[in-house]
Amino acid sequence: MAFGKSKRDETKTDPAAEDPEVEAQDASAAEVVEDEDPLVTLAREKDDAVDRWMRLQADFQNHRRHAQANIDTAVASARSEVLGEAVTILDYLDMALAFEVTSEEAKNLKVGVEMTRQQLQALFDRMNVKAVTAEGAFDPGRHQAVSTVETDEHEPGTIVEVVRGGWTIGDAVLRFAQVRVAAAPDAPADEEAETDSAAETDSAAEVNSAAEAAPEEGGEEALEAPAEAGEEKA
């Protein structure tokens, strides 16, 4: 009759538990813990708790700074977008104020437009929005060149005309100023080619005329010499 294996036989034993050295170490550690002064144990646990609390506090501070930085970036982006549209409205107001009016109704309307512009400019002053200076040398950090003008009246790289004004908000550029920049005048390539071709043609014509004139002069001298010789013989 076959008997099955008992559960005790099937249970695997832990090799480490049977190791005498491991058992000795565990026993010595247990003795140290049991022999440790309760005050020392409490002090160690207190230090561990304080260390964990400081780590959590640092993680919380980092998280708060990161969240605040994201909020500031989002607010600045939204503010720049709104103020960018506002400076375009200011351009339209300036265009409206540039027209001359004669009737009383139009004058009253112009006064209202001027007051609206003043209010908008006051908002820009509060938000630290300032116009970009578009004079002197071209600055790629604040200006955008839409074209160049060949002229001798200005140094190359100097702003000649402002097409659209620019604005800054703090140290950041809200809108680049569109300008035309002076450039040194250069002769067109077609004119230079025509000038060189004309000079070569004139030089070739002079050479040909000189070559044609030489045989004719020699022939006249040859005809005159025999005639003089015949007269002497006679």
C-alpha positions in Angstrom: 0.0 0.0 0.0 1.4 3.3 -1.1 1.4 6.2 1.3 1.5 9.8 0.1 4.1 12.2 1.3 3.3 14.2 4.3 3.0 18.0 4.3 6.0 18.1 6.5 8.1 16.3 4.0 6.9 18.6 1.2 7.8 21.8 3.0 11.1 23.2 1.8 13.6 24.3 4.4 15.4 27.7 4.2 19.2 27.1 3.8 19.9 30.4 5.6 17.9 29.2 8.6 20.0 26.1 8.9 23.3 28.1 8.6 24.9 28.4 12.1 26.7 31.7 11.2 23.4 33.4 10.2 21.7 32.3 13.3 24.5 33.6 15.4 24.4 37.0 13.7 20.6 37.3 14.2 21.0 36.3 17.8 23.7 39.0 18.4 21.6 41.7 16.7 18.6 40.8 18.8 20.7 41.0 21.9 22.0 44.5 20.9 18.4 45.7 20.3 17.3 44.3 23.6 20.3 45.7 25.4 20.0 49.3 23.8 18.9 52.1 26.0 15.3 53.2 25.4 16.4 56.8 25.3 18.9 56.1 22.5 16.2 54.2 20.6 13.8 57.2 20.9 16.6 59.6 19.8 17.3 57.5 16.7 13.6 57.3 15.8 13.3 61.1 16.4 16.2 61.7 14.0 14.7 59.5 11.4 11.4 61.2 11.7 13.0 64.7 11.4 15.0 63.6 8.4 11.8 62.3 6.6 10.0 65.5 7.5 12.8 67.7 6.1 12.8 65.6 2.9 9.1 66.0 2.5 9.3 69.7 3.2 12.0 70.1 0.5 9.9 68.2 -2.0 6.9 70.4 -1.2 8.9 73.6 -1.7 10.2 72.4 -5.0 6.7 71.4 -6.2 5.3 74.8 -5.1 8.1 76.7 -7.0 7.6 74.6 -10.1 3.8 75.2 -10.0 4.3 78.9 -9.5 6.7 79.1 -12.4 4.1 77.4 -14.6 1.4 79.9 -13.5 3.7 82.9 -14.1 4.6 81.6 -17.6 0.9 81.1 -18.5 -0.1 84.6 -17.2 2.8 86.3 -19.0 1.8 84.5 -22.3 -1.8 85.5 -22.0 -0.9 89.1 -21.1 1.5 89.4 -24.1 -1.2 88.0 -26.4 -3.8 90.6 -25.2 -1.4 93.5 -25.2 -0.2 92.5 -28.7 -3.8 92.9 -29.9 -4.0 96.2 -28.0 -1.0 97.8 -29.8 -2.7 97.0 -33.1 -5.8 98.9 -31.9 -3.5 101.8 -31.0 -2.2 101.8 -34.6 -5.7 102.1 -35.9 -6.5 105.0 -33.5 -3.3 106.8 -34.7 -4.4 106.3 -38.3 -7.8 107.8 -37.4 -6.3 110.8 -35.7 -4.0 111.5 -38.7 -7.0 112.6 -40.8 -7.9 116.3 -40.8 -11.5 117.1 -39.9 -13.5 120.3 -40.5 -17.1 119.7 -39.3 -18.1 120.0 -35.7 -19.4 116.5 -35.5 -16.2 115.1 -36.8 -14.2 117.2 -34.4 -16.2 115.9 -31.5 -15.6 112.4 -32.7 -11.9 113.0 -33.0 -11.8 114.3 -29.4 -13.4 111.0 -28.3 -10.8 109.0 -30.2 -8.0 111.0 -28.6 -9.4 110.3 -25.1 -9.6 106.6 -26.0 -6.0 106.6 -27.1 -4.9 108.3 -23.9 -6.7 105.7 -21.8 -5.0 102.9 -23.8 -1.6 104.6 -23.4 -2.2 104.9 -19.7 -2.8 101.1 -19.6 0.5 100.5 -21.5 2.3 102.7 -18.9 0.9 100.6 -16.0 1.8 97.3 -17.8 5.3 98.6 -18.5 4.7 98.5 -22.3 7.0 100.9 -24.1 7.5 101.9 -27.8 10.7 100.7 -29.5 13.1 103.4 -30.5 13.5 103.1 -34.3 16.3 105.5 -34.9 20.0 105.2 -35.6 21.6 101.8 -36.2 19.6 98.7 -37.0 19.2 96.4 -34.0 18.1 92.8 -35.0 17.0 92.3 -31.4 14.3 95.0 -31.7 13.9 95.8 -35.4 12.8 93.8 -38.4 14.1 94.9 -41.8 11.4 94.7 -44.5 13.6 96.2 -47.2 16.8 98.1 -48.0 17.2 101.5 -49.6 20.4 102.3 -51.6 21.4 105.9 -50.6 24.5 108.0 -50.0 22.7 110.2 -47.4 22.9 107.6 -44.7 25.5 105.1 -43.4 24.8 101.5 -44.4 22.8 99.8 -41.7 21.1 103.0 -40.6 17.3 103.1 -40.2 15.8 105.2 -43.0 12.1 104.8 -42.5 9.7 103.2 -39.9 7.0 101.1 -41.6 5.3 100.0 -38.3 6.2 100.8 -34.8 7.4 98.2 -32.3 6.7 97.6 -28.6 8.4 96.0 -25.7 6.9 94.6 -22.4 9.6 94.8 -19.8 12.8 93.3 -21.3 10.8 91.1 -23.8 9.9 92.3 -27.3 6.1 92.5 -27.7 6.3 93.4 -31.4 9.3 94.1 -33.6 9.5 97.5 -35.3 9.4 97.1 -39.1 11.9 99.4 -40.8 13.7 100.2 -44.0 17.5 100.1 -43.7 20.1 102.1 -45.7 22.5 100.2 -48.0 25.5 101.3 -50.0 24.5 102.0 -53.7 26.1 99.6 -56.2 26.2 99.8 -60.0 23.9 97.3 -61.6 25.6 94.3 -63.2 24.0 94.9 -66.6 25.4 98.5 -66.8 28.9 97.3 -65.8 28.8 94.6 -68.5 27.7 97.2 -71.1 30.5 99.5 -70.1 33.1 96.8 -70.4 31.7 95.7 -73.8 31.8 99.3 -75.1 35.4 99.8 -74.0 36.5 96.5 -75.7 34.7 97.6 -78.9 36.4 101.0 -78.9 39.8 99.4 -78.4 39.3 96.9 -81.2 38.1 99.7 -83.6 41.3 101.7 -82.8 43.5 98.7 -83.6 41.7 98.0 -86.9 41.9 101.6 -88.0 45.7 101.7 -87.3 46.2 98.5 -89.2 44.3 99.8 -92.2 46.2 103.1 -92.3 49.7 101.6 -92.4 49.5 99.9 -95.9 48.0 103.0 -97.5 50.8 105.3 -96.3 53.4 102.8 -97.5 51.9 102.6 -100.9 51.8 106.3 -101.5 55.6 106.5 -100.6 56.4 103.7 -103.0 54.5 105.4 -105.9 56.2 108.7 -105.3 59.7 107.2 -105.2 59.8 105.7 -108.7 58.3 108.9 -110.2 61.2 111.0 -108.7 63.7 108.5 -110.0 62.3 108.8 -113.6 62.5 112.5 -113.6 66.2 112.4 -112.6 67.0 110.1 -115.5 65.3 112.3 -118.0 
